[in-house]
Amino acid sequence: MQFGMRFRREDAADKVNDRFWHAIEGTPLDEVRRIQEERLRDQMAYLKSNSTFYQEKFADAGVDFDEIRSIEDLQKLPYTYKTEIRESLAAEPPFGKHRAAPMSDIIQMQASSGTTGSPSYVALTESDAEMWHEMTARCFFANGVRPGDMVLHAFSLAKGFVGGIPVMQGLQYMGTIDVPVGADGGAERLLRACADTRPRCVVGAPNFVLHLAEKAPEVLGCKASELGIERVIVGGEPGGGIPAIRAKIEKAWGAKCTEMLGGTDLGVTYWAECDAQSGMHMVNMDYIITELLDPESGEIIPWEKGAEGEMVYTALGRQASPLVRFRSGDYIEVIDTECSCGRTGPKIRCTGRTDDMLIVRGANVFPSAINSVITEMVPDTNGVMRIVADFEGHTTQGALTVIVERGPNRDPADDVTLKKKIEQRLRESLVFKADVHLVAADTFEKPGAAKVAFVLRKYPDLP
C-alpha cells in the first residue's frame, strides 16, 4: 500500500469562516439516514468478506449479513460487549479476532484508557486513521477551534492514549498548530508554554484545566484569565457539562468552555458542543450509527428531547477494528433535537456510565451526578468528593457513604449542620439517601491529568 494519508487537509485554511467543517453536520435527517443505510450495507458486505469475528457472531445469532439493509434491521443483530473485545484480543493478540484488515495494511495502533488489566489495542489502516482525523476535526471545529489557531495540548501526550497523539494529529489535519507539551510535562511547563506562545485555545480534562488556572499566579505571577485564551475545550471525564464546573473554568480562564465526547473504540471524539453550549452534537453521522438503548427495558428508543439511555454504536467505513452494535456504557440524556447553530445531530449530555452506575435502594445513581451536586455547594464544600461503594455488586440496602471535603473556610464545629444540608440536597436532587462524612479541604489528591476516582471500595477512617 502506498502511504498517502494527509497530515493536513488540503482545504483546511478555507474553512475558517465556514458554518460547519463538513456539510453532513447540517444535512436534513432523512438524507443523513439515506447516507447511513447506504454505508451500512457497504459495511456489512465488508464484514461478510473480512471479519471472522462477526461471521461467527452473526451465524450464532442466525442472521445473515445480507438481511441488514436499514437502521431498523440492526435490531436483528446481537450487541458487541467490551468483555467480548477483551476475549478477542486475548485469543489473537495484538489486535484480536475482530481485526478485519491484513496486518500489512495496519499503520497505527492505539490503546484504550481507564480499563482494568491490559488495555484494548485498536488497529488503524490508512483509511481508518484519516477517518479519525476527519471526525476529530469536525468536533474541534464545532467546539470553536479554527484553522490557524495555536492550541495548548493539556491532555496527556502518552503515545498510546487517544487524547495524546491522535488529538495532535486531528488538530494538525484541521490546520492548527498543536503546542505539544501535554499534561505529562506538568503544570509549570504547560503554563510557561502558554505564556510564551499565547495560544487561542486550550484542550484538556476539566479538572486539570482548572488545576492549571489555580497554579498560574504561583508559576507566572498572573491570572490564567490574563493569558489571552479565548476557548477552553474539555473532555475525557465528567465536568464540562456540569454548570458549576463550567462556570469555574470560564471565570478562571476568561474564556468560553465547550465540551466533547468520544472514545478509543470508535475514534478520538465524535460528539461536540457548539457555541450554544447546550449539549454535544453528533457531528459524525456518516461514520457512526448511534442507537439509544433503554437499559431497563432493553428496547431501542427514539431520539427525542428528554430521552435517556445508553448509546450503542455501529461503525461505518471502518476496516481494521470495526464494531457493530457496540455497547458503549455511556449513559446520556437527549437535551434537544434542534439547535440555533443549524446542526441536525441530536444534542446530549453524558450523565454517567452504566458500568459506574450504583443502585441505592432501587434508585439509579451516577457518581458524576453526585459530584455535580457537591460542586454546586461551593464554598460550603471544596467541590471534591469520594463515594465509598463498600458493598458487593452495585446494590445496597442502606445509605450510600459519601466523603465530602468541606470548604477551606468552613469551621469543623459546624459539620453536623453541613452534613444534614448536603444529605438533604442529595436526597432532593438525586432521590437517594446519603451518609455524608466531612473531611478537611485538600484531603484528596489533586486530580492532575488523570481521571477523577469518584468511587472507593473502602476508606481507612470509616468504621
C-alpha positions in Angstrom: 0.0 0.0 0.0 1.3 3.4 -0.9 1.3 5.7 2.0 -0.8 8.8 1.1 -2.5 9.9 4.2 -2.7 13.7 4.5 -1.1 15.4 7.5 -3.2 18.5 6.8 -6.5 18.6 4.9 -5.9 20.5 1.7 -8.8 22.9 2.1 -8.3 23.4 5.8 -7.4 27.1 5.5 -10.6 27.7 3.6 -12.7 26.5 6.5 -12.0 29.4 8.8 -15.3 31.2 8.1 -17.4 28.2 7.3 -20.5 27.3 9.3 -19.6 23.6 9.6 -16.4 21.6 8.9 -18.4 19.2 6.8 -21.8 19.5 5.2 -23.1 16.3 6.9 -23.4 18.3 10.2 -26.3 20.4 8.8 -27.8 17.8 6.5 -31.5 17.0 6.9 -32.0 13.8 8.8 -33.9 12.0 6.0 -30.8 12.5 3.8 -28.5 11.5 6.6 -30.5 8.3 7.0 -30.1 7.5 3.3 -26.3 8.0 3.5 -26.1 5.9 6.7 -28.0 3.0 5.3 -26.0 3.0 2.0 -22.8 2.9 4.1 -24.3 0.3 6.4 -24.9 -2.1 3.5 -21.3 -1.5 2.4 -20.0 -2.2 5.9 -22.0 -5.4 6.1 -20.5 -6.5 2.8 -17.0 -5.7 4.0 -17.5 -7.7 7.3 -19.0 -10.6 5.4 -15.8 -10.9 3.4 -13.3 -9.9 6.1 -14.4 -10.4 9.7 -14.2 -13.9 11.2 -15.4 -12.4 14.5 -18.7 -11.1 13.0 -19.1 -14.1 10.7 -19.2 -16.4 13.7 -21.2 -13.9 15.9 -23.9 -13.4 13.2 -24.1 -17.1 12.4 -24.7 -17.9 16.1 -27.5 -15.3 16.1 -29.0 -16.8 13.0 -28.7 -13.6 11.0 -27.2 -13.2 7.5 -25.2 -10.0 6.6 -27.4 -9.5 3.6 -30.5 -9.1 5.8 -29.1 -5.9 7.2 -30.4 -3.2 4.9 -31.8 -0.5 7.1 -31.1 1.1 10.5 -34.1 -0.8 12.0 -32.5 -4.1 10.7 -29.7 -3.5 13.2 -32.0 -4.7 15.9 -31.9 -8.2 14.5 -28.2 -8.3 15.5 -26.7 -9.1 18.9 -24.8 -6.4 20.8 -21.0 -6.4 21.0 -19.7 -6.1 24.6 -16.4 -4.8 25.9 -15.8 -8.2 27.5 -16.1 -9.8 24.0 -13.5 -7.4 22.7 -11.1 -8.3 25.6 -11.6 -12.0 25.0 -11.0 -11.5 21.2 -7.7 -9.6 22.0 -6.6 -12.4 24.3 -7.4 -15.0 21.7 -5.4 -13.4 18.9 -3.1 -10.7 20.1 -2.3 -7.9 19.4 -5.5 -6.7 17.7 -7.8 -9.6 18.3 -10.0 -11.9 16.4 -12.1 -8.9 15.4 -9.3 -7.5 13.3 -10.8 -7.3 9.7 -7.8 -6.0 7.7 -4.4 -7.6 6.8 -1.6 -6.8 9.2 0.3 -5.4 6.2 -2.4 -2.6 6.0 -2.1 -1.6 9.6 -0.3 1.7 10.0 -1.2 2.8 13.6 -2.3 1.4 16.9 -4.0 2.9 19.9 -4.8 1.7 23.4 -7.9 2.4 25.4 -7.6 4.0 28.8 -9.3 3.5 32.1 -9.8 -0.2 31.9 -8.7 -3.0 34.3 -6.0 -5.3 33.2 -4.4 -5.0 29.8 -5.6 -2.1 27.6 -7.7 -2.7 24.5 -5.5 -2.3 21.5 -7.1 -0.8 18.4 -5.7 -1.1 14.9 -6.0 1.5 12.2 -5.4 1.3 8.4 -4.5 4.4 6.5 -8.2 4.9 5.7 -9.2 4.5 9.3 -6.6 6.9 10.5 -7.7 9.6 8.1 -11.3 9.0 9.2 -10.2 9.6 12.8 -8.6 12.8 11.8 -11.7 14.0 10.0 -14.0 13.1 12.9 -11.7 14.9 15.3 -11.5 18.0 13.1 -15.3 18.2 12.9 -15.6 18.1 16.7 -12.9 20.7 17.4 -14.4 23.0 14.7 -17.8 22.7 16.4 -16.1 23.4 19.7 -14.8 26.7 18.4 -11.2 25.8 17.2 -10.3 27.3 13.8 -7.6 26.6 11.2 -4.6 28.8 12.0 -5.2 28.7 15.8 -2.5 27.7 18.3 -3.8 25.1 20.7 -2.2 24.3 24.0 -2.4 20.5 24.4 -3.2 19.8 28.1 -4.3 16.2 27.7 -1.6 13.5 28.3 0.7 13.2 25.3 1.4 9.5 26.0 1.6 7.7 22.7 -1.0 5.1 23.4 -3.6 7.4 24.9 -6.3 8.6 22.5 -6.1 12.1 23.9 -2.4 12.3 23.0 -1.0 11.7 19.6 -4.5 11.2 17.9 -5.7 14.6 19.2 -2.5 16.2 17.9 -3.0 14.5 14.5 -6.6 15.7 14.3 -5.6 19.3 15.2 -2.7 19.2 12.6 -5.1 17.8 10.0 -7.5 20.7 10.5 -4.7 23.3 10.1 -4.0 24.3 13.6 -0.7 24.4 15.5 -0.6 22.0 18.4 1.6 23.2 21.3 2.8 19.7 22.3 3.6 19.9 26.0 0.9 17.7 27.4 -0.2 17.1 30.9 2.7 14.7 31.4 5.0 17.8 31.2 3.5 19.2 34.4 1.6 22.3 35.2 4.6 24.6 35.2 5.8 23.6 31.7 2.3 23.9 30.3 1.8 27.4 31.8 5.1 28.7 30.7 4.4 27.4 27.2 1.0 29.1 27.4 2.7 32.4 28.3 5.3 32.1 25.6 3.1 31.0 22.7 -0.2 32.8 23.6 -2.4 30.1 22.1 -6.1 30.9 21.4 -7.3 27.6 22.7 -6.6 25.0 25.5 -7.8 21.4 25.3 -7.7 19.1 28.3 -9.7 17.4 31.1 -11.9 19.8 33.0 -10.4 19.2 36.4 -6.9 19.6 35.0 -7.5 22.8 33.2 -9.0 24.2 36.5 -5.8 23.0 38.2 -3.7 24.9 35.7 -5.7 28.0 36.2 -5.2 27.7 40.0 -1.4 27.3 39.5 -1.0 30.3 37.1 -0.4 33.0 39.8 2.2 30.9 41.5 4.0 29.9 38.3 3.6 33.0 36.2 2.7 35.7 38.6 -0.6 36.4 36.7 -4.1 35.0 36.5 -4.9 32.5 33.8 -7.5 34.9 32.5 -4.6 37.3 31.5 -3.1 34.8 29.1 -5.3 35.6 26.1 -7.1 32.2 25.9 -10.4 32.5 24.1 -11.6 28.9 24.1 -11.3 26.0 26.6 -12.3 22.6 25.2 -12.7 19.8 27.7 -13.4 16.1 27.7 -12.2 12.8 29.0 -14.1 12.9 32.3 -17.3 14.4 33.8 -17.4 18.1 34.4 -17.6 20.0 31.2 -21.4 19.8 31.1 -21.8 20.5 34.8 -22.9 24.2 35.1 -20.9 24.9 38.3 -17.7 23.4 36.9 -18.1 25.1 33.5 -18.6 28.5 35.3 -15.5 28.0 37.3 -13.5 27.2 34.1 -14.8 30.1 32.2 -14.2 32.6 35.1 -10.7 31.2 35.7 -9.6 31.4 32.1 -11.8 34.3 30.9 -12.8 32.1 28.0 -15.8 30.2 26.6 -15.8 26.5 27.6 -17.2 23.8 25.3 -17.3 20.0 25.8 -16.6 16.9 23.6 -17.1 13.2 24.0 -15.6 10.1 22.3 -13.6 7.0 23.0 -10.9 4.8 21.5 -13.2 2.1 20.3 -14.8 4.3 17.6 -12.4 7.2 17.2 -11.0 10.1 19.2 -14.1 12.2 19.6 -17.4 12.2 17.8 -19.7 14.4 19.9 -19.1 18.1 20.2 -20.7 21.1 21.8 -21.3 24.2 19.7 -21.3 27.9 20.8 -24.9 27.5 22.1 -23.3 25.5 24.9 -26.5 23.4 25.3 -25.3 19.9 24.7 -23.0 17.9 22.4 -24.0 17.3 18.8 -23.3 14.1 16.9 -21.3 15.5 14.1 -20.1 12.3 12.5 -23.3 10.7 11.4 -21.8 9.4 8.1 -19.2 7.4 10.1 -21.2 6.2 13.1 -24.8 5.0 13.6 -25.9 5.6 17.1 -28.9 3.8 18.7 -30.3 4.8 22.1 -30.9 1.8 24.4 -33.2 1.8 27.5 -31.0 -0.5 29.7 -34.0 -1.4 31.9 -36.5 -2.4 29.2 -33.8 -3.5 26.7 -35.7 -1.5 24.0 -34.3 0.9 21.4 -35.9 4.2 22.0 -36.4 7.3 19.7 -34.0 10.3 19.8 -36.5 12.7 21.4 -35.9 15.6 23.8 -35.7 14.3 27.3 -35.0 10.7 26.4 -32.3 8.9 28.4 -30.4 5.7 27.7 -27.1 4.0 26.8 -25.5 4.8 23.5 -24.9 1.8 21.1 -22.6 2.4 18.2 -22.1 0.8 14.8 -19.0 1.9 12.8 -19.4 2.8 9.1 -16.5 2.6 6.7 -14.2 1.0 9.3 -11.6 -1.5 8.2 -9.2 -2.7 10.8 -11.2 -2.8 14.1 -14.8 -2.5 13.1 -17.6 -2.7 15.7 -21.3 -3.5 15.3 -23.9 -2.6 17.9 -21.2 -1.8 20.5 -22.5 -1.2 24.0 -20.6 2.0 24.9 -21.6 2.2 28.6 -22.2 5.9 28.2 -25.5 6.9 29.7 -26.9 10.1 28.2 -29.8 12.5 28.2 -31.1 14.0 25.0 -31.1 17.7 25.6 -32.7 18.7 22.2 -33.0 17.6 18.6 -32.8 21.2 17.2 -30.2 23.9 17.6 -29.7 27.5 16.6 -26.3 26.6 15.0 -28.1 24.6 12.3 -26.5 21.2 13.1 -29.1 18.4 12.8 -27.4 15.8 15.0 -29.1 15.4 18.4 -27.7 17.2 21.4 -26.8 15.2 24.5 -25.2 15.4 27.9 -23.4 12.3 29.3 -24.7 11.8 32.8 -22.5 8.8 33.7 -21.6 5.3 32.7 -23.8 2.3 33.0 -20.9 0.3 34.5 -20.3 3.1 37.1 -24.0 3.3 38.0 -24.8 2.5 41.6 -28.3 1.3 42.6 -29.1 2.7 46.0 -32.3 1.2 47.4 -33.8 1.0 43.9 -32.6 4.4 42.6 -30.0 4.7 39.8 -27.2 7.0 40.9 -24.2 8.1 38.9 -21.1 9.3 40.6 -20.8 12.2 38.2 -24.3 13.4 39.2 -23.3 13.3 42.9 -20.2 15.3 42.0 -22.3 17.9 40.3 -24.4 18.5 43.4 -21.3 18.7 45.6 -19.7 21.2 43.2 -22.8 23.4 43.2 -22.4 23.7 47.0 -19.1 25.5 46.9 -18.0 27.4 49.1 -19.7 25.2 51.8 -17.8 22.3 50.1 -14.5 22.3 48.3 -16.2 20.7 45.3 -14.4 17.4 45.9 -16.0 14.2 47.0 -15.5 10.4 47.0 -18.1 7.6 47.2 -17.4 4.5 49.3 -19.1 1.7 47.5 -18.2 -1.0 50.1 -20.9 -3.4 49.1 -21.0 -6.4 46.7 -22.0 -5.6 43.1 -24.0 -2.5 42.5 -26.7 -2.6 45.2 -27.0 -1.6 48.8 -29.9 -1.7 51.3 -28.6 1.3 53.3 -27.4 4.8 52.7 -24.5 5.4 50.3 -21.4 6.7 52.1 -20.2 10.0 50.5 -17.0 11.7 51.8 -17.0 15.4 51.1 -14.2 18.0 51.5 -15.6 20.9 53.5 -14.8 24.4 52.1 -11.5 25.8 53.3 -13.2 28.5 55.4 -15.8 26.2 57.0 -15.5 25.6 60.7 -15.4 21.8 61.5 -17.6 22.7 64.5 -20.4 23.2 62.0 -20.1 19.8 60.5 -23.3 18.4 61.9 -25.3 21.2 60.2 -23.4 21.0 56.9 -23.7 17.2 56.9 -27.5 17.5 57.1 -27.6 20.2 54.4 -25.6 18.1 51.9 -27.6 14.9 52.7 -30.9 16.8 52.1 -29.6 18.3 48.8 -28.6 14.9 47.6 -31.9 13.4 48.6 -33.9 16.2 46.9 -31.8 16.2 43.7 -31.0 12.5 43.1 -33.6 10.7 45.2 -31.3 8.6 47.3 -30.2 8.5 50.9 -26.6 9.5 51.6 -24.5 9.2 54.7 -22.1 12.2 54.4 -18.7 12.3 56.2 -16.9 15.6 56.1 -13.1 15.9 55.8 -10.7 18.8 55.5 -10.2 20.7 52.3 -7.4 19.1 50.1 -7.7 15.7 51.8 -7.8 14.0 48.4 -5.0 14.3 45.9 -5.5 16.9 43.2 -6.9 15.3 40.0 -4.0 16.3 37.8 -4.1 14.7 34.4 -5.7 11.5 35.4 -9.4 10.8 35.6 -11.0 11.6 38.9 -11.5 8.5 41.1 -15.0 9.2 42.3 -15.5 5.7 43.8 -13.6 4.0 46.6 -14.1 0.5 47.8 -13.0 1.4 51.3 -11.8 4.4 53.3 -9.4 4.0 56.3 -11.1 6.5 58.6 -14.6 5.0 58.3 -15.7 2.2 60.7 
